[in-house]
Amino acid sequence: MLTTGRRRRGSLVAGVLGLVVLSGCAGGPAATATDTAAGSATGSASRQNAARPDAVAPDVAREQGLATLLSARAAAVRSRDRARFSATLDDPRSGFGLRQLELFDSLALLPLGTFDYGTPEPAPALSAERASQVGPQAWVARIRGRYSLKGYDRVPRSYETYLTVVRRGEAWKLADDSDGGTQPQLWDLPNLVVLRTATTLVVGSGPRSRLQEYLRLGDQAVLRVSGVWTRPWGSRLVLVVPPSAEAMASQLGQQKASVDQVAAVTDGTIGVDGRAGADRVVVNPEAFARLQPSGRRVVITHETTHVAIRASTTRAVPLWLSEGMADYVGYSGLGLPRARVASALLSRVRSGDGPRALPAETDFDPSATTIAPNYNAAWLAVSLIADRYGQGRLVRLSLDAETATGPPAAPGDPESNTRAAFRAVLGTSEETFTRDWLSYLDQLAHP
């Protein structure tokens, strides 16, 4: 389900098949007061420095030293030079050092394209007690790194990490990564295994036999989606499979409670061109294990549909159309009775508590409502369009709803753009279609 943004969508387990519903979360981290204070401190040091051209302010010098160290570290990762990577660590035999060498070994398994670190910035200062524990002149740096997976990502992904740095003679060394808010990345997964085909990359916690099913489902999903979604999208899929629901939540920067019912989430940012270029489908293995085989296929195909649309369009459409399209492709070819799949919704219709309008954005928010019936509703709406007008016009509707501009649509407003697309593509109004859809739900609920 997509909520307020287009950054993240996820699949929840619902219904007899474990039908997937996707949830979303927008945006990257915002600037904080600490950011501003750090910037002011650096600027002040630079102004003081201007009066003494032969001197370098201590905080500037240490940041420059760390930048040099991180450059060597990134080069070691790219060249798979373990000894050079180890040389950036204060003590390779410490707990942190051993974890870092495991991290290096995991990075070496990935088909990395881009891998580098940005300019280090001071993070909140360590307490005096903690600084004395870590080492001389210890401080914490916040670094925004970038990486890409060669053959799968169109653009690099960014991530944020916090590293604790200590002074050793004239050099700076890395001593820890637990003094800030570092979010785990896919290379932090334990017992990392990487499997790949021409279209699908699976990165997950072993054993290998556990991950083979994901690779097969991914390849099938890419073919299935490409058979429906006609706009070129790259036909590449990256599946991340953590060992547990808790590890899945950590990969997403969320609490475990928020993903307990989630089978999979599509995670990534939208680029300056309006498209996603490095999406990840992150799986909840505990929820996934509860699904029937057909439900597993629906989940992966549903998410792959989101990956395809996000990679090939530049504007959001209403969530009912987005999620309904993903379920439409996910269920295509299974031949399952709609009344069975949509039983959660049709029970509400029979009790007189059915929908009165197409689902709104808040109807897909698991913190606000029970969302399974609303995913049923979106799927049946999109399926009805395909029944009446054909799959080709359904895809055109989605594309026109994304691109429509001008009166009476408001540029950037997915709701008004969709109303315009209904008239242009289907020759009817959204209001008329909604009445027909409500009648269709009543027929399904009372055969």
Residue pairs with C-beta under 8 A, 6 or more apart in sequence:
1 9
1 10
1 12
1 21
1 22
1 23
1 24
1 319
1 323
1 364
1 365
1 366
1 371
1 375
2 8
2 9
2 22
2 23
2 24
2 316
2 319
2 322
2 323
2 361
2 364
3 23
3 24
3 25
3 26
3 361
3 364
3 365
4 24
4 25
4 26
4 361
5 24
5 25
5 26
5 27
6 24
6 26
6 270
6 276
6 310
6 316
7 24
7 25
7 26
7 27
7 28
7 267
7 268
7 269
7 270
8 23
8 24
8 25
8 26
8 252
8 265
8 266
8 267
8 268
9 22
9 23
9 24
9 265
9 266
9 303
9 306
10 21
10 22
10 23
10 24
10 259
10 262
10 264
10 265
10 266
11 20
11 21
11 22
11 262
11 263
11 264
11 265
11 299
11 302
11 303
12 20
12 21
12 22
12 23
12 261
12 262
12 263
12 366
12 371
12 372
12 375
13 19
13 20
13 261
13 262
13 263
13 287
13 290
13 291
13 295
14 20
14 21
14 261
14 344
14 371
14 372
14 375
15 341
15 342
15 343
15 344
15 372
15 376
16 292
16 340
16 341
16 343
17 291
17 292
17 294
17 295
17 298
17 336
17 341
18 263
18 287
18 290
18 291
18 292
18 295
18 296
18 298
18 299
19 295
19 298
19 327
19 341
19 372
19 375
19 376
20 263
20 264
20 295
20 298
20 299
20 302
20 303
20 327
20 330
20 375
21 323
21 364
21 371
21 372
21 374
21 375
22 265
22 266
22 302
22 303
22 306
22 323
22 326
22 364
23 262
23 265
23 364
23 365
23 366
25 254
28 158
28 269
29 160
34 123
34 124
35 121
38 121
38 122
38 123
41 59
41 122
42 59
42 60
42 63
42 122
45 57
45 58
45 59
45 60
46 57
46 60
48 57
49 55
49 56
49 57
49 60
56 64
59 122
62 137
62 139
62 165
62 167
62 172
63 119
63 120
63 121
63 122
63 141
65 171
65 172
66 120
66 141
66 163
66 165
66 172
67 117
67 119
67 120
69 88
69 165
69 171
69 172
69 173
69 174
70 88
70 117
70 120
70 143
71 116
71 117
72 84
72 87
72 88
73 85
73 88
73 117
73 174
74 115
74 116
74 117
74 145
75 81
75 84
76 82
76 84
76 85
76 88
76 104
77 85
77 104
77 107
77 108
77 112
77 115
78 112
78 115
80 108
82 101
82 104
82 105
82 108
85 100
85 101
85 104
86 92
86 97
86 101
86 104
88 173
88 174
89 96
89 97
89 100
89 101
89 173
89 174
90 96
90 97
90 135
90 166
90 168
90 173
90 174
90 175
91 97
91 175
92 98
92 100
92 101
96 174
96 175
96 176
96 177
96 178
100 174
100 177
103 187
103 188
106 187
106 188
106 189
106 192
107 115
107 187
109 192
109 193
109 194
110 149
110 186
110 187
110 194
110 203
111 149
111 150
111 151
111 152
111 194
111 196
111 201
112 147
112 148
112 149
112 150
113 147
113 148
113 149
113 150
113 151
113 153
113 156
114 146
114 147
114 148
114 156
115 145
115 146
115 147
115 148
116 145
116 146
116 147
117 143
117 144
117 145
117 146
118 143
118 144
118 145
118 146
119 143
120 141
120 142
120 143
120 163
121 141
121 142
121 143
122 139
122 140
122 141
122 142
123 139
123 140
123 141
123 142
123 162
123 179
123 180
124 140
124 180
125 139
125 140
126 134
126 138
126 139
126 140
126 164
126 179
130 138
130 179
131 138
131 139
134 164
134 166
134 175
134 176
134 179
135 166
135 167
135 168
135 175
136 166
136 167
136 168
137 166
137 167
138 164
138 165
138 166
138 167
138 175
139 164
139 165
140 162
140 163
140 164
140 165
140 179
140 180
141 162
141 163
141 164
141 165
142 160
142 161
142 162
142 180
143 160
143 161
143 162
143 163
144 158
144 159
144 160
145 158
145 159
145 160
145 161
146 156
146 157
146 158
146 159
147 156
147 157
147 159
148 155
148 156
148 157
148 278
149 201
149 238
149 278
151 201
151 236
152 201
152 236
152 237
152 238
152 278
153 238
153 277
153 278
154 234
154 277
154 278
154 311
155 271
155 277
155 278
156 278
157 268
157 269
157 278
158 269
159 183
159 185
160 181
160 182
160 183
161 177
161 180
161 182
161 183
162 177
162 179
162 180
162 181
162 182
163 174
163 176
163 177
163 180
164 174
164 175
164 176
164 177
164 178
164 179
164 180
165 172
165 173
165 174
165 175
166 172
166 173
166 175
183 250
183 251
183 253
184 247
184 250
184 251
185 251
186 203
186 240
186 251
186 280
189 203
189 204
189 205
189 240
189 242
189 243
189 247
189 251
190 205
190 243
191 205
191 206
191 207
191 243
192 203
192 204
192 205
192 206
193 202
193 203
193 204
193 205
193 206
193 207
193 208
193 211
194 201
194 202
194 203
195 201
195 202
195 208
195 211
195 212
195 214
195 215
196 202
196 215
197 215
197 218
197 219
199 218
199 219
199 222
199 235
199 236
199 237
200 215
200 218
200 219
200 222
200 236
200 237
200 238
200 239
201 236
201 237
201 238
201 239
202 211
202 214
202 215
202 218
202 239
202 241
203 238
203 239
203 240
203 241
204 210
204 211
204 214
204 239
204 240
204 241
204 242
204 243
204 283
205 241
205 242
205 243
205 247
210 241
211 241
213 296
214 239
214 241
214 283
214 300
215 239
217 296
217 297
217 300
218 237
218 239
218 300
218 304
220 297
220 300
220 301
221 237
221 297
221 300
221 301
221 303
221 304
222 235
222 236
222 237
222 304
224 301
224 304
224 329
224 332
224 333
225 301
225 304
225 305
225 307
225 308
225 329
226 233
226 235
226 308
228 305
228 328
228 329
228 332
228 391
228 395
229 305
229 308
229 309
229 312
229 329
229 395
230 392
230 395
231 308
231 312
231 313
231 399
232 312
233 307
233 308
233 309
233 311
233 312
234 311
235 308
237 281
237 304
237 307
238 278
238 279
238 280
238 281
239 280
239 281
239 283
239 300
240 251
240 280
240 281
240 282
240 283
241 283
241 285
242 248
242 250
242 251
242 282
242 283
242 284
242 285
243 285
244 285
244 286
245 256
245 259
245 260
245 284
245 285
245 286
245 287
246 256
248 259
248 262
248 265
248 282
248 283
248 284
248 285
249 255
249 256
249 258
249 259
251 267
251 282
252 259
252 265
252 267
252 282
258 366
259 265
259 284
260 287
261 287
261 366
262 284
262 287
263 283
263 284
263 287
263 288
263 291
263 299
264 281
264 282
264 283
264 284
264 288
264 299
264 300
264 302
264 303
265 281
265 282
265 284
265 303
266 279
266 280
266 281
266 282
266 303
266 306
266 307
266 310
267 279
267 280
267 281
267 282
268 276
268 277
268 278
268 279
268 280
268 310
269 276
269 278
270 276
270 310
271 277
273 314
274 313
274 314
274 315
275 310
275 311
275 312
275 313
275 314
276 307
276 310
276 311
277 311
279 306
279 307
279 310
279 311
281 300
281 303
281 304
281 307
288 296
288 299
291 299
294 334
294 336
297 330
297 334
298 327
298 330
298 331
298 334
299 330
301 329
301 330
301 332
302 326
302 327
302 329
302 330
303 326
304 329
305 325
305 326
305 329
305 330
306 322
306 326
309 322
309 325
309 326
309 398
313 399
313 402
314 402
315 402
315 403
315 412
315 414
315 417
316 322
316 402
316 414
317 398
317 401
317 402
317 414
317 417
317 418
318 358
318 361
318 401
318 414
318 415
318 418
319 359
319 360
319 361
319 363
319 364
319 378
320 358
320 359
320 360
320 363
320 374
320 377
320 378
320 381
321 378
321 381
321 382
321 397
321 398
321 401
321 418
323 364
323 375
323 378
323 379
324 378
324 379
324 380
324 381
324 382
324 383
325 382
325 394
325 398
327 375
327 378
327 379
327 382
328 379
328 382
328 383
328 386
328 394
331 341
331 379
338 380
338 383
338 444
339 346
339 444
339 445
339 447
341 376
341 379
342 376
342 377
342 379
342 380
342 444
344 372
344 373
344 376
345 354
345 355
345 372
345 373
345 374
345 376
345 377
345 380
345 441
346 376
346 441
346 444
346 445
348 354
348 355
348 373
349 441
349 442
349 444
349 445
350 445
350 446
354 438
354 441
354 442
354 445
355 374
355 377
355 438
355 441
356 438
357 434
358 377
358 378
358 381
358 430
358 434
358 437
359 374
359 377
359 378
362 368
362 369
363 369
363 371
363 374
363 377
364 371
364 374
364 375
365 371
377 441
380 437
380 440
380 441
380 444
381 437
382 394
384 436
384 437
384 440
385 393
385 394
385 397
385 426
385 433
386 394
389 397
389 425
389 426
393 425
393 426
396 425
397 418
397 421
397 422
397 425
397 426
400 417
400 420
400 421
400 424
400 425
401 414
401 417
401 418
401 420
401 421
402 414
402 417
403 417
404 417
404 418
404 420
404 421
404 424
405 411
405 417
406 420
408 416
408 419
408 420
409 416
409 417
409 419
409 420
410 416
410 417
411 417
418 430
419 429
419 430
422 428
422 429
422 430
422 433
423 429
426 433
